[in-house]
Amino acid sequence: MKVTFYTGALRKTQWREFGVRFLFGGLVTVAAGLIAKKFGPSVGGLFLAFPAIFPASATLVARHAREEKEQAQLTGSKRAPAVAALDSRGTAMGTVGLIVFGVLAWKFLPRHNTALVLIGSTLVWFCVGATLWWLRKAIRTSAWARRRRRRTA
């Protein structure tokens, strides 16, 4: 799958869906704050690494995929979970990058320039996520090639 940026999705998204995402994000943030209050900021910060809008996003992505198939007079019962699973993989890869961002910020912010640390940590976050996506693609492609060679041999 080629990663693209499709602005048309913004027009297709209803305001209620944005509200659901913001609600989930707020609830996860409040939960992380309560955990931080009880167990300290280091533990609470770990829970902020959880993508706050993921639970809402996964269900909305699946629903959109199912509706798209149904509009084409097809059933979206298999496609919708596959699209949500792909979204989940991307979220997991981004979360690993976010954890690296958090560790870098935690280690370097107290002793270094705030702007430089945040810019550098953000670049590392992007690089980690992109590298994980590329590795997944390379591993998947090589596994596919091995299966194909076995079939033709």
C-alpha positions as CSV (number, residue, x, y, z in Angstrom):
1,M,0.0,0.0,0.0
2,K,1.3,3.4,-0.9
3,V,1.1,6.0,1.8
4,T,-0.7,9.1,0.5
5,F,-2.3,12.3,1.9
6,Y,-5.9,12.5,0.9
7,T,-7.6,15.8,1.8
8,G,-11.0,14.6,0.6
9,A,-11.3,12.5,3.7
10,L,-11.7,15.7,5.7
11,R,-14.8,16.6,3.8
12,K,-16.2,13.1,4.3
13,T,-15.7,13.1,8.0
14,Q,-18.7,14.3,10.1
15,W,-18.3,16.8,12.9
16,R,-19.6,14.1,15.3
17,E,-16.6,11.9,14.4
18,F,-14.2,14.7,15.3
19,G,-16.0,15.1,18.6
20,V,-15.7,11.4,19.3
21,R,-11.9,11.6,18.6
22,F,-11.5,14.6,20.8
23,L,-13.5,13.0,23.6
24,F,-11.4,9.8,23.5
25,G,-8.2,12.0,23.5
26,G,-9.4,14.0,26.5
27,L,-10.4,10.8,28.4
28,V,-7.0,9.2,27.8
29,T,-5.2,12.4,28.8
30,V,-7.3,12.6,32.0
31,A,-6.6,9.0,32.8
32,A,-2.9,9.6,32.3
33,G,-3.1,12.6,34.6
34,L,-4.8,10.6,37.3
35,I,-2.2,7.9,37.0
36,A,0.5,10.5,37.2
37,K,-1.1,11.9,40.4
38,K,-1.2,8.5,42.0
39,F,2.1,7.0,40.8
40,G,4.2,10.0,39.8
41,P,4.9,11.8,36.5
42,S,7.3,9.2,35.2
43,V,4.6,6.5,35.2
44,G,1.8,8.8,34.1
45,G,4.0,10.0,31.1
46,L,4.2,6.4,29.9
47,F,0.4,6.3,29.5
48,L,0.5,9.5,27.4
49,A,2.6,7.5,24.9
50,F,-0.7,5.7,24.1
51,P,-2.1,7.4,21.1
52,A,-5.1,9.2,22.6
53,I,-7.3,9.1,19.6
54,F,-6.5,5.5,18.5
55,P,-9.6,3.7,19.9
56,A,-12.0,6.1,18.2
57,S,-9.9,6.3,15.0
58,A,-9.8,2.5,14.6
59,T,-13.6,2.2,14.8
60,L,-14.2,5.2,12.5
61,V,-11.7,3.9,9.9
62,A,-13.4,0.5,9.9
63,R,-16.8,2.1,9.6
64,H,-15.7,4.3,6.7
65,A,-14.2,1.3,4.8
66,R,-17.4,-0.7,5.3
67,E,-19.7,2.2,4.2
68,E,-17.5,2.7,1.1
69,K,-17.9,-0.9,0.1
70,E,-21.6,-0.9,0.8
71,Q,-22.0,2.1,-1.5
72,A,-20.4,0.0,-4.2
73,Q,-23.0,-2.7,-3.5
74,L,-20.4,-4.9,-1.9
75,T,-20.1,-6.2,1.6
76,G,-17.4,-4.5,3.7
77,S,-17.3,-7.2,6.4
78,K,-13.8,-8.4,5.5
79,R,-12.3,-5.1,4.2
80,A,-13.2,-3.0,7.2
81,P,-11.2,-5.0,9.8
82,A,-8.3,-5.2,7.4
83,V,-8.2,-1.4,7.0
84,A,-8.5,-1.0,10.7
85,A,-5.6,-3.5,11.2
86,L,-3.4,-1.6,8.8
87,D,-4.2,1.7,10.7
88,S,-3.3,-0.1,13.9
89,R,0.1,-1.1,12.5
90,G,0.8,2.5,11.6
91,T,-0.3,3.6,15.1
92,A,2.0,1.0,16.7
93,M,5.0,2.2,14.7
94,G,4.3,5.8,15.5
95,T,3.9,4.9,19.1
96,V,7.4,3.4,19.2
97,G,8.7,6.7,17.7
98,L,6.7,8.6,20.3
99,I,8.3,6.6,23.1
100,V,11.8,7.4,21.7
101,F,10.7,11.0,21.6
102,G,9.7,10.9,25.3
103,V,12.9,9.3,26.4
104,L,15.0,11.8,24.5
105,A,13.0,14.7,25.9
106,W,13.2,13.3,29.4
107,K,17.0,12.8,29.2
108,F,18.0,16.0,27.4
109,L,15.5,18.7,28.3
110,P,16.8,19.5,31.8
111,R,20.4,20.2,30.5
112,H,19.9,21.6,27.0
113,N,18.1,24.2,24.9
114,T,14.4,23.3,24.9
115,A,13.7,24.2,21.3
116,L,16.7,22.2,20.0
117,V,15.7,19.2,22.1
118,L,12.1,19.3,21.0
119,I,13.0,19.7,17.3
120,G,15.6,16.9,17.5
121,S,13.3,14.6,19.3
122,T,10.6,15.3,16.8
123,L,12.9,14.5,13.9
124,V,14.0,11.2,15.6
125,W,10.3,10.4,16.2
126,F,9.6,10.8,12.5
127,C,12.7,8.8,11.5
128,V,11.9,5.9,13.9
129,G,8.3,5.7,12.6
130,A,9.4,5.9,8.9
131,T,12.2,3.3,9.4
132,L,9.8,0.9,11.1
133,W,7.3,1.3,8.2
134,W,10.1,0.7,5.7
135,L,11.3,-2.4,7.5
136,R,7.8,-3.8,7.7
137,K,7.4,-3.2,4.0
138,A,10.8,-4.8,3.2
139,I,10.2,-7.8,5.4
140,R,6.7,-8.3,3.9
141,T,8.0,-7.9,0.4
142,S,10.8,-10.4,0.9
143,A,8.4,-12.9,2.6
144,W,6.1,-12.6,-0.4
145,A,8.9,-13.1,-2.8
146,R,10.0,-16.3,-1.0
147,R,6.5,-17.7,-1.1
148,R,6.2,-16.9,-4.8
149,R,9.6,-18.6,-5.6
150,R,8.4,-21.7,-3.7
151,R,5.2,-21.9,-5.8
152,T,7.0,-21.6,-9.1
153,A,9.8,-24.0,-8.2
